[in-house]
Amino acid sequence: MEFSSKLLENAVYEMSQLPGIGKRTALRLVLHLLKQPKEQTARLANALINLKDNIKFCKSCHNISDVEVCEICSNPRRDESLVCVVEDIRDVMAIENTGQFLGLYHVLGGKISPMEGVGPQDLTIHSLVEKAKQGKIKELIFALSSTMEGDTTNFYIYRQLEGLGITTSTIARGIAVGDELEYADEVTLGRSILNRIPFENSLKV
């Protein structure tokens, strides 16, 4: 792709670094921004800089937050004995949209994937186990995507929790095997949470 401007080329290159954005889409977005009032582009740039500079991660569940403890964890109406383990914030948002879950979350920040060089030490598994040892958690729901990496992560955490007397369950397989949680429709995801099964049973499938 030939550019008549180095400034344009640099902007397109940076835009194309975003996931799912190719060079042609990046060019279309950059040209769109060029047509907008300078103030609008400045608001976008400032919002992104402000996000990067000031965003926090909840010290309890590791969800993205504006404050040290997120609104979900600080909500007294949530059941702190019920914790749903998810990969990232997109899964929290997907489950929250169902309106079917009133417990708390624990965001791992990914899944164990030896192929990609991601091990247990790269995730927030240690803090989850430490939280479980405090005795407040009665049930842990595994809500990771039903992929090989997701199942591996579930099993690893399950083994770490052995002997703690915590009930472990997994969302019902209304979510197709291999599907990412964030793409499931709200009704299917909501039913999968409500109809969760003991994790031990999922090992026999």
C-alpha positions in Angstrom: 0.0 0.0 0.0 1.5 3.3 -1.2 1.0 6.5 0.9 1.3 10.1 -0.3 2.0 11.2 3.3 4.3 9.8 6.0 1.9 11.1 8.7 -1.0 9.1 7.1 1.2 6.0 6.8 2.2 6.2 10.5 -1.4 6.7 11.6 -2.6 3.7 9.5 0.2 1.5 10.8 -0.7 2.3 14.4 -4.4 1.7 13.8 -3.7 -1.6 12.1 -2.0 -2.9 15.2 -5.5 -3.2 16.8 -6.9 -6.8 16.8 -9.1 -7.5 13.7 -8.0 -4.3 11.9 -6.2 -4.8 8.6 -4.4 -2.1 6.6 -7.5 -1.3 4.4 -9.8 -1.0 7.4 -7.2 1.1 9.3 -7.0 3.4 6.3 -10.7 3.9 6.2 -10.8 4.7 9.9 -8.0 7.1 9.7 -9.5 8.9 6.7 -12.8 9.1 8.7 -11.1 10.7 11.6 -9.4 13.2 9.3 -12.9 14.4 8.2 -14.1 14.9 11.8 -13.7 18.1 13.7 -10.4 18.4 15.5 -12.2 18.5 18.9 -13.8 15.1 18.3 -10.5 13.5 17.4 -8.9 15.1 20.5 -11.7 13.7 22.7 -11.0 10.2 21.4 -7.2 10.6 21.9 -7.7 12.0 25.4 -10.1 9.2 26.3 -7.6 6.6 25.3 -4.7 8.3 27.1 -6.8 8.8 30.2 -7.9 5.1 30.1 -4.2 4.0 29.9 -3.0 6.3 32.6 -5.8 5.9 35.2 -7.4 2.5 34.8 -7.1 0.2 37.8 -7.6 -3.5 38.4 -9.8 -4.5 41.3 -7.6 -5.8 44.1 -10.2 -8.4 44.9 -11.3 -9.9 41.6 -8.9 -8.3 39.1 -11.7 -6.8 37.0 -11.1 -3.5 35.3 -12.2 -0.7 37.5 -12.0 3.0 38.2 -11.4 2.4 41.9 -9.4 -0.1 44.0 -12.4 -2.3 44.6 -14.9 -2.6 41.7 -18.6 -1.9 42.0 -19.5 -5.6 41.8 -17.2 -6.6 44.7 -18.3 -3.7 46.8 -22.0 -4.4 46.3 -23.4 -5.7 49.6 -26.2 -7.4 47.7 -23.8 -9.8 45.9 -23.2 -13.3 47.4 -19.5 -13.4 48.3 -19.7 -17.2 48.9 -20.4 -17.8 45.2 -17.5 -16.9 42.8 -17.5 -17.3 39.0 -14.1 -17.8 37.4 -13.7 -16.1 34.0 -11.0 -15.4 31.5 -11.3 -11.6 31.1 -13.6 -8.6 31.5 -15.6 -9.4 28.3 -16.8 -12.6 30.0 -17.9 -10.6 33.1 -19.8 -8.2 30.9 -21.4 -11.2 29.0 -22.6 -12.9 32.2 -23.7 -9.6 33.8 -25.9 -9.0 30.8 -27.8 -12.2 31.5 -29.0 -10.9 34.9 -28.9 -14.5 36.2 -25.8 -14.3 38.4 -25.6 -12.5 41.7 -22.3 -13.7 43.1 -18.8 -12.3 42.6 -16.2 -12.9 39.9 -12.5 -13.8 39.6 -10.8 -12.7 36.4 -7.8 -14.9 35.5 -6.5 -12.7 32.7 -6.2 -15.5 30.3 -6.0 -19.3 30.0 -3.2 -21.8 30.5 -1.7 -22.3 27.0 1.7 -23.9 26.7 1.7 -23.3 23.0 1.5 -19.6 23.6 3.9 -19.7 26.6 1.1 -18.9 29.1 1.5 -20.8 32.4 -0.3 -20.8 35.7 2.2 -18.2 37.0 1.1 -15.8 34.3 -2.5 -15.8 35.5 -4.2 -14.7 38.8 -4.7 -18.3 39.9 -2.5 -17.9 43.0 -4.6 -15.1 44.4 -7.8 -17.2 43.7 -6.4 -20.1 45.7 -5.4 -17.7 48.5 -8.9 -16.2 48.5 -10.3 -19.7 48.6 -8.2 -20.6 51.7 -9.8 -17.7 53.6 -12.9 -19.9 53.9 -15.6 -17.4 52.6 -16.1 -19.2 49.2 -18.6 -22.0 49.3 -18.9 -22.6 45.5 -16.6 -21.8 42.6 -18.2 -21.8 39.1 -15.8 -22.4 36.2 -17.1 -20.2 33.3 -14.1 -20.4 30.9 -14.6 -21.1 27.2 -15.1 -24.8 26.4 -11.8 -25.1 24.5 -8.8 -27.3 25.3 -7.1 -24.4 27.0 -10.2 -23.6 29.0 -10.6 -27.2 30.2 -6.9 -27.4 31.1 -7.2 -24.2 33.2 -10.4 -25.5 34.9 -8.7 -28.8 35.8 -5.5 -27.1 37.1 -7.5 -24.8 39.4 -9.7 -27.8 40.5 -6.6 -29.7 41.6 -5.3 -26.6 43.5 -8.5 -26.4 45.5 -8.6 -30.1 46.6 -9.0 -30.5 50.3 -10.5 -27.0 50.9 -14.1 -28.2 51.0 -15.3 -25.9 48.2 -18.0 -27.0 45.8 -16.8 -26.7 42.2 -19.2 -26.5 39.2 -19.0 -25.6 35.6 -21.5 -23.9 33.3 -23.8 -26.3 31.5 -22.7 -27.2 27.9 -25.4 -25.1 26.4 -22.3 -23.4 25.2 -21.0 -25.3 22.2 -17.6 -27.0 22.6 -14.9 -24.7 21.2 -17.0 -21.6 21.5 -15.8 -18.4 23.2 -18.0 -17.3 26.1 -18.3 -13.7 24.9 -20.1 -14.7 21.7 -22.8 -16.8 23.4 -26.3 -15.2 23.3 -27.6 -14.0 26.7 -30.4 -16.6 27.0 -28.1 -19.5 26.4 -25.4 -18.1 28.7 -27.9 -17.4 31.4 -29.3 -20.9 31.3 -25.8 -22.3 31.4 -25.1 -20.5 34.6 -28.4 -21.6 36.2 -28.1 -25.2 35.1 -24.4 -25.5 36.1 -23.2 -29.0 36.9 -20.6 -30.3 39.4 -17.1 -30.0 37.9 -16.4 -33.6 38.7 -19.2 -34.7 36.4 -17.7 -32.7 33.5 -14.5 -34.8 33.8 -16.5 -37.9 33.0 -18.0 -36.6 29.8 
